[in-house]
């Protein structure tokens, strides 16, 4: 794990990071191939007598030309028709369970909301100005909630969709969407932005970066520089992002023989493992650890009922292998060690912290753990 990844994961764990999700992340969807910003423009190019190469070199011209020729309502309809039918992929399911309180996205699809719903995480959708009153309390009703802020609206709120690239200026949003602008400034003033699913060619990056620059100026440079996830960047691309004020987080795909989607999955698994481990460490350090320990199993929430009463197929229950909390064999992803004394109290204390990760804790007596390991090793 690189130092940059460590710093990013720690920011995620301590809620000092706010994610911005772009169209490239939707390519991790299941059920259909989703276009990124440039590919969507290419699919519209033929309607405005432009070639795909022209659309690739200047996608903004395609959206503007289409809106001018057919109207913004027709452009919204065509965009939403292109995006419909996709379902959240594994990357979406991992991403939404990283413990965020807010997820911001410029995407018009509902993949993030669908993934949150699948994970049984309470969600507030903010797609227009009138929705902001609902996202002030991230634990309303006693349960953790995540607010998904749709910066440009979405296909379920088409009247609020911002589809004209000419509108993507902080000045326009200050005037037309003052509550959104205030929300962005407030959060970018105290948290690191994480851009995932974007490239420098995406005008949304320049648009959102301007909010960061405004806060840097206001705060006298105290605002944190934004992270950006890059897949197989060249040295020039890496340096260009650095010069533009980003902290690049490069993910290797081609070099290690995996797809870009698998590289993203690996990154998200490492992030989740880090956050779960840190959550457990902090909770444990606040308790008086008894000398007698018992094992606990971390289980995906949707699988928890399967393990009630055993037997425990241990290889299936953990999100990742946490070296400090595991058994000797990689076959057993037993990831937590907790005080046996007053175990019920310990579980009830840490369970809410892990709820946003989509996890349940299941107690397992040390004798059962030893017997299971012994039985498997003896085969």
N, C-alpha and C positions, 0 to 999 in steps of 0.2 A: 504494500500500500504506500503511495507517495505521500510526501508531506502536504501537498495541496489537497489531496483527497482527505487526509486526516483532518486538516483544518476545516474543510467543507462539511465533513460528517459531524464534527463537533459543533459547528454552527447549526446544523440541522437538529442535532440532539438537544441543544440548549435554546431552541426556538429563536435563534438569531439569524435565520435564513428564511426568505420568502421566495417561493418558486414561481417562475413565469414559464408556461408551457406553450410551445409553438407547434405549428403544423407538422414538423418533422416527427414529433413524438407520436402523432396519430398513425404513422406508418407501422407502429407496433400493434395495430388493431388486428382482431381476428375476423374472419368472415369475408373480407374483401380487401383489395389493395387500395389504401388511402393515399391521395396526392398530398405533396407538400405545397408550399406557397407557389413555387415556380411551376410545378407540374399542373396545378389547378389552372394557372394562367394559360399553359399550353393547351389544356383541354378546351379552353374558351376561344383560343386564337382564331380558329377557322370561322367563327361567327362574325369576326370583325376584319376578315381578309388579311390576317397576319400569319406568318409562318411560325412553326414551333421554335425555330432558332431565334426569330425576332422576339418571341414571347420569353424565351430563356434569358435573353440579354437585357430585356427591360419589361418584366412582368407587369409593372405598374401601368404601362401604356395599354395593356390588354384590358385590365379592369376598368380603366377610365373610358376607353373606346367603347366597350360593351355597354357601360352605363349610359354613355352619351347616345348610343344608337338605339338601345332597347329600353332604357330606363332602369333606375336602381331596383325597382320591385322585381323586374324580370331577372336582373343579375342575382339578387338574393335567392330567387326561386331556383335558378340553375346551379348555384353553389350548393344549396341544401340538397337538391336532387342528387348531385354528384357525391355528397357525403353520406347519404342515408344507407342503412343496411349493415353498417359495421358494428362490431361488438368489441368490448374491452379485451385486450390481450393480457398475457401474463405481466408484461411491463407495467400496464395500467394498474393491475391489481397490487403489484409490489409498491408502486409509486404512492398510491393513495394511503398506504398503511405505514408511512414513514413518520407519523406523528405530527403532521402539519396542523396548524390551526386555520391557515388560509392557503388556497391554491389559486393563483391567478393565471388566466389563459387568454390568448387572442384567438383561440380556435372556436369555430362555430358549431362543431359537433358536440355530442353529449357523452363521449366516451369516459371522461373522468367522473361525471356524475353517476353514470351507470356502474362503474367500478366501485364507487363508494356505496352505492345501493346494494350491490352484490356482497360487499363486505359488511353490510348491516351497520354502517357508520352514519350517524345522523348528519344531514347535509342541509346547508342553506345555500340557495342559488341566488346570486346577485348578478342579474343581466341588464339592469337598468337603474336609473337614479332612485326610483321609489323602493328598490329592494334593500338599500343600504341600512335602513333602520333595523333589519332583521339579523345583521351580522355583528352586532356590537358585543354580544356575550357568547364566547366560544364554549361555555358549559351550561347554557340555559337548560333548566329542567334536571340538572344534576348529572347529565351524561355528556361526554365529550361530543363536540360538533365541529365540523369542518365547513368553512365558507368557501364556495367556489365562485370567484369573481370573474365574470365573462366580460373582459375589458371592451370588446367591440360588440357585445350582445351575442345572440346565438340563434340557431334555426327554430328554437321554440319561442323566440321573442323577435320575430322578423322586423317589426316596426322599429326596433332599437338597434338593428344590425348596422354597423359602420363598415361599408364596403368600398367607399371611394378613397383611394390612397391620398388624395389631396386633403382629406379631412384629418389625416394622421399627424397632427401637430399638437404640442401641449397647449398652445394658445386656443385652438378650437375646442379642445377638451375642457380647458379651464372655463370657457364660456358655456359650452353645451352640457358638460357633465361635471359640474363643480364638486359633487360629493365623491365621485370616483377620483378626481384629481386630488382632492384633499386626502383621501385614503392612500393613494400612491405616495404622495409626499411624506405623509406621516410614517408609513412603513419603511420607505426607502431611506428615511432619515435615521433609522435605528437598526435596520437589518440588512444583511447582505442579500442582494438579488441573485437568484440562480436561474440562468437561462438554459432551458433544455428543449431541443427540437427547433432551434433557430440557426440561421447562418447570417453572415454579415450582409448578404444580398437581400435578406428579408427586411423590408422597411419597418417592420414592427420593432426590430432591434434598435434602429436609430431613434424611433419614436420613444421607446421606453427608456433608452439610454439618456435622452434629454432630461427626463425627470430625475435621473440619478445625478446628472451634471448640475441641475438646478439646486438640488439638495447639497451637493458638494460645495457649491458657491455660498449657499446660505449658512452652512455649518462651518465654513472656514476650512474645509477639507476633512472634517471628522467623519463623514459618511464613508461606509465601507465600499470598496470596489466590488463590482459584480463578478460572479463566476459565470462561465459559459462552458457547457459540455460540447466537446468537439470530437468527431470520429475520424481517425486517420488524418489529422491535419498535416499539411506540409510545414516545413520550417518557416517559410514566408508567411503562411496563414497564421501560424502560431504567433510570430512576431507582430503581425498586423493587429491581431486581437489585443496583444499586450500594449501596443502603442495607442490603441483606442481606449485603454483604461480597463480592460477586462482581465480577469484571472483565468486563463484557459485551463480546462481540465480535460486532457487528451485521453481518448479511449482507443486502444489498438484493436483493429478488426482484421484487416487484410494480412498484417504481419504475423498474426497468431492463427490465421486460418479460420476465422469465424465471421459470421454475418454481422452487419451493423446492429441488427436487432439483438443478437446474442451478446454483443459487447455492452449494450445498454443494460440487458438483463443482469449480466455479471456485475456491473457497477451498482445496480440497485440492490442486488443481493448483499454486496459488501456494505452498502450504506445501512441496510436494515439490520444486518448482523452487528455492526458497530453500535447502532442506536439501542438495540435491545440489550446488548452487553453493558453499555454505559448506564442504562436505566436500572438494570439489576444491581450493578456495582454501587451506585449511589444509594439505592434503597437499602442494600445490605449494610453499607457503612454506617447507616443511621440506626441500626439495630444492634443489640447485644448478641453477638453470635455465640451460640452454645457450642460446647466442645463436641457434642454428638450431632452429626449432620444427617440430613435426609436428602434424597435426590428429588428434584422436580423436573417435570417434562413440560416444555413449551409446545403447545399444539396450535395449529391454525384454528381459528374460532369455529369455522364451518365443520371441522372434523372432531370437535371436542366430544360430542355425544357418542361418537364411535368408541371412545376409549373409556367411557364411564363403566367401572366395574371390571375392566381388563377383558381379555389379555391385551397387552400393549405392544403393537407393532412399532417399536421404537424408531426404526429407520424412517418412518413416515412423518414423525410428529414435529420435527424442528425446522425452523426456517433456514438454519445454517449451522455450521460447526463452529462453536465458540471455544477456542483452545483452553481458556482458563476455567471452563466450567463443564468439561466433557469427560467421558470415560476414555480409557486407553484406546479403545478400538473405534475407528472411524465409522464402523457399521452402526454404532449407537450414538445417535445425536442427542444425548442427554446433556442439556446445556446449562442447567442451573443447580447450584448447591445452596441450600437454605438451612437455617436453624431448625432442628427437629423440635426444640422446645417452643411451645406456643406457635406451632406451624400454621394453624388456621388464621391466627392474627397476622402472621407474616404474609400469607397469601392474600388476605383481604386488603392488606396495605399496598401491595405492589400491583395487584390485578388492574386497578383503574389506570395506572401509569402505562400498562401494556395494552390497554384496550384499543388505543388509537393505532397500534401496530397490527390489529386484527388477530391477537393472540389470546389464548386462555392458558391458565396454569393448572396443571393436574398434579396432585401430590402422589408420590410413589415411595413406599417404604424401602429403606436401604436393602432389606433382605430380598425383596422382590427383584430389585435391580440386580443384585449380586447373582441371584438364581438365574435370571434371564441371560445375563452375560455368560455365566458359567455354562448354561445349557447350550448356548450357541457356539461357544468356543469348543465344547466337547464334541460337537458334531463332526 
